[in-house]
Amino acid sequence: MSGARAGPTAPVRGDAPLVLGIETSCDETGVGLVRGGVLLADTLASSVDEHARYGGVIPEIAARAHLEAMVPTVERALSQAGLRHCDVDAIAVTAGPGLAGALLVGVAAAKAYAFALGVPLYGVHHLAAHVAVDTLEHGALPSPSMALLVSGGHSSLLLVPDLATGAVIQLGATVDDAAGEAYDKVARLLGMPFPGGPPIDRAARDGSPTIAFPRAKAGDGTFDFSFSGLKTAVARWVEARNRVGEPVPVADVAASFQEAVVDVLTAKSVAACRSHGVDTLVIGGGVAANSRLRSLAAARCEAAGITLRVPRPGLCTDNGAMVAALGSLQAAAGVTPSPLDISATSILPF
C-alpha cells in the first residue's frame, strides 16, 4: 500500500515471541496469548445472548459489544497468564473476513496496543487462523495439509502448503448458505434457540436419519458446497406435515438434516485429500464441534488412510487463541509485519 507506515520491526525478545491475539470477526471478543506453540491464556466475551431474540447476529450490536469488552478481555488474558503488557512481543488481529464494524473494533485496538508497546502487528486471515489453532494441540501441520472449515459464515476446503507464510489455496467454498447458517435457520424452523448447532446436535442423538433430504452438489465434481436448498427442503417437509395436521418428529428431522450436511462435508473433504495426494485433514470452525461431523469424518478418514486432526470444541468456535497461534507462526517464521494503517476487510482473499 502506497504511503503505508510499517509497524515496529525490532527483533522480538526471548527464544520465542509472546503473541497477543485479538479476534472480533463476529459476535465474540476473543483474546489469546501464545508463546512458541503453547497456549498461555484464552479469554472470551460473547454477545450471543444479545442477538438470540433476533435469531441471528446484528452487526451494530456486535460492534458495540466489542467496544465494551475489548480492554477487560485483554486484561483478563494477561492476568490469566500472569503476564503484563510489557511482556508482549507482538500483536496479531483478525483483519478479515467478517462483519465490517466488528473487525474495525479489533483492528483499531490491535493498532493501539502495537503502537503503545512498540511491537510488530500481524493482520491475519480468519480462516487461516482456524487452521492454525490446531497446532496448539497437535503440533506442526504436515506440508501440505487439507483443511475443512465450517461455521456460520463459511464452508471452505483449503489446501495448506505453508500456513505461516500464507500459502493457502481455496479449493472450494459455499455458493450460498454456509453449513452453520443452515443449522441456525433449521433450528429456528424447529423452535430451537439460536445458535442452532448445539440444539440440533443434541436433538439428533435421539432421532433417526430416515428422511431423504437432498445432498446438493454432492456429485458435481467440484469441492464447493450448497446448503440453501437443503434448508428449503426441510422447511417444505415440515410445512407439509403441518398442513395435514401430523406431528413433526423433531428428533428425526434434526438427525436427517444433520446427516445430509455432514455427509457432503466429509465426502468432499476425503475426495479433496485423495485428489491432491494429501494424507492429513484438519477440521475447524464452529460446526467442527458437532459430534456427528466428528464421528463420520473419523470413520471416513480411517477408511481412506487419512490422519484426522480436530481441535477440542472450545477451540473450534471463534477465539483469540487461534489468532495468536497464527501470529506466533508468522512471527517465528520472520514474516514481515503489517503496516500500522492496515485495513479491516469484510471480504478478505487469501
Protein Blocks (a to p, Z undefined) as FASTA:
>chain_A
ZZiacddfbdcedjbdcdddddffbmbccddddeehiafbdcdddfklmmmmnopacfkl
mmmmmmmmmmmmmmmmmmmnopafklpmbdcddfbgcdfklmmmmmmmmmmmmmmnopac
ddddfklmmmmmmmmmnopaddddddddddfkbccddddfblmnopacdfbdcfbbcfkl
mmmmmmmmnopacdfklmmmmmmmmmccfbccddehklnopabdcfklmmmmmmmmmmmm
mmnopacdfklmmmmmmmmmmmmmmmmmmmmmmmnopabdcdedjklmpmklmmmmmmmm
mmnopacddddfklmpgcfklmmmmmmmmmmnopacddfkbccdfbacZZ
